[in-house]
Amino acid sequence: MTESIDQFRLRARAWLAANMPLLDEAVAPSPDSWERDRELQGRLLDGGFAGLSYPVEYGGGGYPFEYQAVFNQESAPYEMPYALNFPTLAICGPAILETGSEELKREHLPKMISGERLYCQFLSEPSGGSDLAGLLTRADRRDGDWVINGSKVWSSSAHKADYAMCLARTDWDVPKHEGLTMFVFPIHQRGVTVHQIEMVNGSSEFCQEFFDDLVVPESAVVGEVGDGWRVATRVLTHERLAVSGGSPYISGTRHAASSPFAQRSTLATLASECPAENEGWAQDVLGRAEVAQLAQVHLNRYLTEEMAKGRLPEAAGTMMRLFHAEVAELEADAGLELAGARGVSHDAADIAGEWAKHFLSRQSTSLGGGSSEMARNVIAERFLGMPREAAADRGIPFREVPHGH
């Protein structure tokens, strides 16, 4: 690099002050907030700060991770296009960068970095649970193309995304992990129906998709036919790093864009509103959450640095994903404790009600990127070198494995 990290910091600081809106001046979230994020991403692109860790040949900055980390620090007071990080830039982009053909990289990565296209993942299925490799969505060859039939579920923001990475079964006569292929294709086309799912907390971010003779070309294959599990593994690896804050492709900080709850509601505020006779108890609840947050920051920093230096394997990053879920659940529990009876109101004007609403989705952090139980398996087997868990269907052609239809 011809620009030192200190020089980069000063340049980023000056550019942000001149070009990005401060958080307290930010436009309130609305159904069109994705378009707002596209516009903000365009500003980053014009300023040379979009996709800092992506290679230059695909529209990125070609900077080491340390430069992106500095930019994230400097951009903390500003509104950032954070919604583009998940899963477009932090999950789908890196997976295509690592496993896609040169044609796919040049087709998709520049449009991701510019904000022109938003991406999502079609992985989980209604009957699959945590057994992703046991999926039933199928892709069959027909006249040189692939025809996809089946259904996916729990796809974040699929109704807003433009493209999706979709894992499908292309061979039923080999063991389940060997018969999969990853595809990438436009979502809003004939053969794809997207249905939003209304959650208990009022959110409709998650979607279910139905594929009815969806035709995609051979060029939509990511990696090789039958090599979809390797591609899916890279997708899941980057998802675990992203949700835990350890991804080098995330631009901005989590509190900055998508969560008004995170901006105006804090556990400290709730604790300060407790009656004086409960002050000691409130401090104890708040202290546990604060210590967990601090431990998470230092754990993420240590693991990220050690993996970057090659002193720890990439599987160690799963510890960030696991601890992130445990901290998030602890925070949700603490918020509900401090909210007390006020938490049942769900009053948008009351931060106690906001924390209670947040509690309704506390389990989501233990499911994203694979369940916490799966994360513990990854840590045990790929990091600690413990024996693999027994599996009755290992090595058996998937056609012969009992499963739902």
C-alpha positions as CSV (number, residue, x, y, z in Angstrom):
1,M,0.0,0.0,0.0
2,T,1.3,3.5,-0.9
3,E,-1.1,5.0,1.7
4,S,-0.3,4.3,5.3
5,I,-3.1,3.4,7.6
6,D,-2.8,6.7,9.4
7,Q,-3.1,8.6,6.2
8,F,-6.1,6.5,5.2
9,R,-7.8,7.2,8.5
10,L,-7.4,11.0,8.1
11,R,-8.6,10.8,4.5
12,A,-11.6,8.7,5.5
13,R,-12.4,11.0,8.4
14,A,-12.5,14.1,6.2
15,W,-14.5,12.4,3.5
16,L,-17.1,11.1,5.9
17,A,-17.6,14.5,7.5
18,A,-18.1,16.0,4.0
19,N,-20.3,13.3,2.4
20,M,-22.2,11.1,4.9
21,P,-25.2,12.2,7.1
22,L,-24.7,12.0,10.9
23,L,-26.9,9.5,12.7
24,D,-29.0,12.1,14.4
25,E,-29.7,13.6,11.0
26,A,-30.4,10.3,9.3
27,V,-33.6,9.7,7.4
28,A,-36.1,7.7,9.5
29,P,-36.4,4.0,8.4
30,S,-39.2,3.3,6.0
31,P,-40.3,0.7,3.5
32,D,-38.0,2.3,1.0
33,S,-34.9,2.2,3.3
34,W,-33.3,-0.3,0.9
35,E,-33.3,2.4,-1.7
36,R,-31.8,4.7,0.8
37,D,-29.0,2.2,1.4
38,R,-28.4,1.9,-2.3
39,E,-28.0,5.7,-2.5
40,L,-25.6,5.7,0.4
41,Q,-23.6,2.9,-1.2
42,G,-23.3,5.0,-4.3
43,R,-21.8,7.7,-2.2
44,L,-19.2,5.3,-0.9
45,L,-18.5,4.1,-4.4
46,D,-17.9,7.6,-5.7
47,G,-15.6,8.3,-2.8
48,G,-13.6,5.2,-3.2
49,F,-14.7,3.6,0.0
50,A,-17.0,0.8,-1.2
51,G,-15.9,-2.8,-1.0
52,L,-12.6,-1.8,0.6
53,S,-11.5,-5.5,1.1
54,Y,-12.6,-6.7,-2.3
55,P,-10.0,-6.9,-5.2
56,V,-9.6,-3.9,-7.4
57,E,-10.4,-5.9,-10.5
58,Y,-14.0,-6.5,-9.3
59,G,-14.7,-2.9,-8.3
60,G,-13.2,-3.0,-4.7
61,G,-10.5,-1.1,-3.0
62,G,-7.9,-3.9,-2.6
63,Y,-7.2,-2.9,1.0
64,P,-6.1,-5.2,3.8
65,F,-8.7,-5.9,6.5
66,E,-7.1,-3.3,8.9
67,Y,-8.1,-0.5,6.6
68,Q,-11.7,-1.6,6.6
69,A,-11.6,-1.8,10.4
70,V,-10.3,1.7,10.5
71,F,-13.1,2.9,8.2
72,N,-15.7,1.2,10.4
73,Q,-14.3,3.0,13.4
74,E,-14.4,6.4,11.7
75,S,-17.9,5.8,10.2
76,A,-19.5,4.9,13.5
77,P,-21.1,8.4,14.0
78,Y,-22.6,8.3,10.4
79,E,-25.5,6.7,8.7
80,M,-24.2,3.8,6.6
81,P,-25.8,1.4,4.1
82,Y,-25.6,-1.4,6.6
83,A,-28.4,-3.4,5.1
84,L,-26.2,-4.1,2.0
85,N,-23.8,-6.0,4.3
86,F,-26.2,-8.8,5.0
87,P,-26.0,-11.0,3.1
88,T,-24.9,-9.2,-0.1
89,L,-21.4,-8.0,0.7
90,A,-20.4,-10.0,3.7
91,I,-21.8,-13.4,2.8
92,C,-22.8,-13.9,-0.9
93,G,-20.0,-11.8,-2.3
94,P,-17.1,-13.5,-0.5
95,A,-18.5,-17.0,-1.4
96,I,-18.7,-16.0,-5.1
97,L,-15.2,-14.5,-4.9
98,E,-13.8,-17.7,-3.5
99,T,-15.7,-20.3,-5.5
100,G,-17.2,-18.7,-8.6
101,S,-15.8,-18.6,-12.1
102,E,-14.1,-15.5,-13.5
103,E,-17.3,-14.8,-15.5
104,L,-19.5,-15.0,-12.4
105,K,-17.1,-12.8,-10.4
106,R,-17.1,-10.1,-13.1
107,E,-20.9,-10.3,-13.5
108,H,-21.9,-10.1,-9.9
109,L,-19.2,-8.6,-7.6
110,P,-19.1,-5.1,-9.2
111,K,-22.9,-4.8,-9.1
112,M,-22.8,-5.9,-5.4
113,I,-20.2,-3.3,-4.5
114,S,-21.9,-0.5,-6.3
115,G,-25.2,-1.3,-4.6
116,E,-27.0,-2.0,-7.9
117,R,-27.9,-5.5,-6.8
118,L,-29.0,-7.0,-3.5
119,Y,-28.5,-10.7,-2.9
120,C,-29.9,-13.3,-0.5
121,Q,-29.5,-17.0,0.3
122,F,-32.0,-19.8,-0.5
123,L,-30.7,-22.5,1.8
124,S,-33.0,-23.7,4.5
125,E,-36.1,-25.8,3.7
126,P,-39.5,-26.4,5.4
127,S,-38.6,-30.0,6.2
128,G,-34.9,-29.7,6.7
129,G,-34.2,-28.4,10.1
130,S,-30.5,-28.1,10.7
131,D,-29.7,-30.9,8.2
132,L,-29.0,-28.6,5.3
133,A,-27.4,-31.4,3.2
134,G,-30.6,-33.3,3.4
135,L,-32.4,-30.7,1.3
136,L,-35.1,-31.8,-1.2
137,T,-35.3,-28.9,-3.7
138,R,-34.1,-30.4,-7.0
139,A,-32.5,-29.2,-10.2
140,D,-32.8,-31.4,-13.3
141,R,-31.1,-30.9,-16.6
142,R,-33.4,-30.1,-19.6
143,D,-32.3,-28.9,-23.0
144,G,-29.0,-27.6,-21.7
145,D,-30.5,-25.7,-18.8
146,W,-31.5,-26.5,-15.3
147,V,-35.1,-26.7,-14.1
148,I,-35.6,-26.1,-10.3
149,N,-38.5,-27.3,-8.3
150,G,-39.0,-27.1,-4.5
151,S,-39.2,-24.6,-1.7
152,K,-36.9,-22.6,0.6
153,V,-37.7,-20.8,3.8
154,W,-36.3,-18.3,6.4
155,S,-34.7,-16.3,3.6
156,S,-33.9,-12.9,5.0
157,S,-35.3,-10.0,2.8
158,A,-35.9,-12.2,-0.3
159,H,-38.8,-9.9,-1.2
160,K,-36.3,-7.0,-1.5
161,A,-33.4,-8.8,-3.0
162,D,-32.6,-9.0,-6.7
163,Y,-30.6,-12.2,-6.9
164,A,-30.2,-15.3,-4.7
165,M,-27.7,-18.1,-4.2
166,C,-29.7,-21.3,-4.1
167,L,-28.6,-24.8,-3.1
168,A,-30.4,-27.6,-4.9
169,R,-30.0,-31.4,-5.3
170,T,-28.7,-32.4,-8.8
171,D,-27.8,-36.1,-8.1
172,W,-29.9,-38.5,-6.0
173,D,-27.6,-41.5,-6.5
174,V,-24.6,-40.3,-4.4
175,P,-24.4,-39.5,-0.6
176,K,-26.3,-36.4,0.3
177,H,-23.3,-34.0,0.6
178,E,-22.0,-35.0,-2.9
179,G,-25.2,-34.5,-4.9
180,L,-25.7,-30.7,-4.4
181,T,-25.1,-27.8,-6.7
182,M,-25.2,-24.0,-5.9
183,F,-26.9,-21.7,-8.3
184,V,-27.2,-17.9,-8.5
185,F,-30.1,-16.3,-10.4
186,P,-32.6,-13.4,-10.4
187,I,-35.4,-13.8,-7.9
188,H,-38.2,-11.9,-9.6
189,Q,-38.9,-14.1,-12.6
190,R,-41.3,-16.7,-13.9
191,G,-41.2,-19.8,-11.8
192,V,-40.4,-18.1,-8.5
193,T,-43.0,-17.1,-5.9
194,V,-41.9,-15.2,-2.8
195,H,-44.1,-15.2,0.3
196,Q,-43.3,-13.0,3.3
197,I,-43.7,-14.6,6.8
198,E,-45.2,-12.4,9.6
199,M,-43.3,-13.1,12.8
200,V,-44.5,-12.8,16.4
201,N,-42.6,-9.5,16.8
202,G,-44.4,-8.0,13.8
203,S,-41.4,-8.3,11.4
204,S,-41.9,-9.7,7.9
205,E,-38.3,-9.8,7.0
206,F,-38.2,-13.6,6.5
207,C,-39.6,-15.2,3.4
208,Q,-40.5,-18.6,1.9
209,E,-40.0,-19.2,-1.8
210,F,-41.6,-21.7,-4.1
211,F,-40.0,-22.9,-7.4
212,D,-42.2,-24.2,-10.1
213,D,-40.2,-25.3,-13.2
214,L,-37.8,-22.4,-12.7
215,V,-35.4,-22.5,-15.7
216,V,-31.8,-21.3,-15.1
217,P,-28.9,-21.5,-17.5
218,E,-25.7,-23.6,-17.0
219,S,-23.9,-20.3,-16.4
220,A,-25.8,-19.9,-13.1
221,V,-23.8,-22.7,-11.5
222,V,-21.5,-21.4,-8.8
223,G,-18.4,-23.6,-8.7
224,E,-18.9,-27.1,-10.2
225,V,-21.9,-29.3,-10.6
226,G,-22.0,-31.6,-7.6
227,D,-19.7,-29.3,-5.6
228,G,-22.4,-27.3,-4.0
229,W,-21.7,-28.4,-0.4
230,R,-18.2,-26.9,-0.6
231,V,-19.7,-23.6,-1.8
232,A,-22.5,-23.8,0.9
233,T,-19.8,-24.3,3.5
234,R,-18.1,-21.1,2.4
235,V,-21.4,-19.3,2.5
236,L,-22.1,-20.5,6.1
237,T,-18.5,-19.7,7.2
238,H,-18.9,-16.1,6.0
239,E,-22.3,-15.9,7.6
240,R,-21.0,-16.9,10.9
241,L,-18.2,-14.4,10.7
242,A,-20.6,-11.7,9.6
243,V,-23.2,-12.1,12.3
244,S,-20.5,-12.1,15.0
245,G,-18.7,-9.0,13.7
246,G,-15.6,-10.7,12.4
247,S,-16.1,-10.3,8.6
248,P,-13.5,-8.2,6.7
249,Y,-16.2,-7.3,4.2
250,I,-18.6,-5.5,6.5
251,S,-18.7,-1.7,6.1
252,G,-20.0,0.3,9.0
253,T,-21.1,-0.7,12.5
254,R,-24.2,-2.6,13.4
255,H,-25.9,0.2,15.4
256,A,-25.6,2.7,12.6
257,A,-28.3,1.8,10.1
258,S,-31.0,-0.8,10.4
259,S,-32.1,-0.7,14.0
260,P,-33.8,2.3,15.6
261,F,-34.3,0.1,18.7
262,A,-30.5,-0.1,19.0
263,Q,-30.0,3.6,18.5
264,R,-32.5,4.9,21.1
265,S,-32.8,2.1,23.6
266,T,-30.1,1.0,26.0
267,L,-30.0,-1.3,29.0
268,A,-28.3,1.5,31.0
269,T,-31.4,3.7,30.4
270,L,-33.7,1.0,31.6
271,A,-31.5,0.3,34.7
272,S,-31.5,4.0,35.5
273,E,-35.3,4.1,35.5
274,C,-35.7,1.3,38.1
275,P,-36.9,2.3,41.6
276,A,-34.2,3.2,44.1
277,E,-34.9,0.1,46.2
278,N,-34.0,-2.0,43.2
279,E,-30.8,-0.1,42.3
280,G,-28.4,-2.9,43.4
281,W,-30.3,-5.5,41.5
282,A,-30.5,-3.4,38.4
283,Q,-26.8,-2.7,38.5
284,D,-26.1,-6.5,38.8
285,V,-28.3,-7.2,35.7
286,L,-26.7,-4.4,33.7
287,G,-23.2,-5.4,34.8
288,R,-23.6,-9.0,33.5
289,A,-24.6,-7.7,30.1
290,E,-21.9,-5.1,30.0
291,V,-19.2,-7.6,30.9
292,A,-20.5,-10.1,28.3
293,Q,-20.4,-7.3,25.6
294,L,-16.8,-6.4,26.6
295,A,-15.7,-10.0,26.5
296,Q,-17.2,-10.3,23.1
297,V,-15.3,-7.3,21.7
298,H,-12.0,-8.7,23.0
299,L,-12.7,-12.2,21.8
300,N,-13.6,-11.1,18.3
301,R,-10.5,-8.9,18.1
302,Y,-8.2,-11.7,19.3
303,L,-9.7,-14.4,17.0
304,T,-9.7,-12.1,14.0
305,E,-6.1,-11.1,14.4
306,E,-4.9,-14.7,15.1
307,M,-6.8,-16.0,12.0
308,A,-5.4,-13.2,9.9
309,K,-1.9,-14.1,11.0
310,G,-2.5,-17.8,10.3
311,R,-2.0,-18.8,13.9
312,L,-5.6,-20.1,14.2
313,P,-7.6,-22.0,11.7
314,E,-10.7,-20.4,10.1
315,A,-12.9,-22.7,12.1
316,A,-12.0,-20.7,15.2
317,G,-14.2,-18.0,13.8
318,T,-17.2,-20.1,14.8
319,M,-16.5,-19.3,18.4
320,M,-17.3,-15.6,17.6
321,R,-20.6,-16.8,16.1
322,L,-21.5,-18.9,19.1
323,F,-20.5,-16.3,21.7
324,H,-22.4,-13.6,19.8
325,A,-25.6,-15.6,20.1
326,E,-25.1,-16.2,23.8
327,V,-24.4,-12.5,24.4
328,A,-27.4,-11.4,22.4
329,E,-29.7,-13.8,24.3
330,L,-28.2,-12.5,27.6
331,E,-28.9,-8.9,26.6
332,A,-32.5,-9.8,25.6
333,D,-33.1,-11.5,28.9
334,A,-31.6,-8.5,30.8
335,G,-33.7,-6.1,28.8
336,L,-36.9,-8.0,29.7
337,E,-35.8,-8.3,33.4
338,L,-35.2,-4.5,33.6
339,A,-38.4,-3.7,31.7
340,G,-40.5,-5.6,34.2
341,A,-44.3,-5.1,34.0
342,R,-43.8,-2.3,31.5
343,G,-42.5,-4.8,29.0
344,V,-46.0,-6.2,28.3
345,S,-47.1,-2.9,26.8
346,H,-45.2,-3.1,23.5
347,D,-45.5,0.6,23.4
348,A,-43.3,2.0,20.7
349,A,-42.8,5.2,22.6
350,D,-41.5,3.3,25.7
351,I,-38.1,1.7,25.5
352,A,-39.2,-1.0,27.9
353,G,-41.8,-2.0,25.3
354,E,-39.1,-2.0,22.6
355,W,-36.9,-4.4,24.7
356,A,-39.8,-6.7,25.3
357,K,-40.5,-6.8,21.6
358,H,-36.9,-7.5,21.0
359,F,-37.1,-10.4,23.4
360,L,-39.7,-12.1,21.2
361,S,-37.0,-12.7,18.6
362,R,-34.1,-13.6,21.0
363,Q,-33.7,-17.1,19.6
364,S,-33.0,-15.8,16.1
365,T,-29.3,-15.2,16.9
366,S,-28.9,-18.8,17.9
367,L,-30.1,-20.0,14.5
368,G,-28.5,-17.7,11.9
369,G,-25.6,-19.2,10.1
370,G,-26.6,-22.6,11.5
371,S,-27.8,-23.3,15.0
372,S,-25.6,-22.9,18.1
373,E,-25.6,-26.7,18.4
374,M,-24.2,-26.9,14.9
375,A,-21.6,-24.2,15.8
376,R,-20.5,-26.4,18.8
377,N,-20.0,-29.3,16.4
378,V,-17.9,-27.2,14.1
379,I,-15.7,-26.1,17.0
380,A,-15.4,-29.6,18.3
381,E,-14.6,-31.3,15.0
382,R,-12.8,-28.7,12.9
383,F,-11.0,-26.7,15.6
384,L,-10.5,-29.1,18.5
385,G,-10.0,-32.2,16.3
386,M,-12.6,-34.3,18.2
387,P,-14.2,-37.3,16.4
388,R,-17.1,-36.6,14.1
389,E,-20.6,-37.2,15.3
390,A,-22.1,-40.5,14.2
391,A,-24.5,-40.3,11.2
392,A,-26.7,-43.2,10.0
393,D,-26.9,-41.8,6.4
394,R,-23.2,-41.3,5.9
395,G,-22.0,-42.8,2.6
396,I,-25.4,-43.9,1.5
397,P,-26.9,-42.7,-1.8
398,F,-29.5,-40.1,-0.9
399,R,-32.2,-41.9,-2.9
400,E,-32.0,-44.7,-0.3
401,V,-32.2,-42.5,2.7
402,P,-35.7,-42.2,4.3
403,H,-36.9,-38.6,4.0
404,G,-40.0,-36.6,3.4
405,H,-41.3,-35.9,-0.1
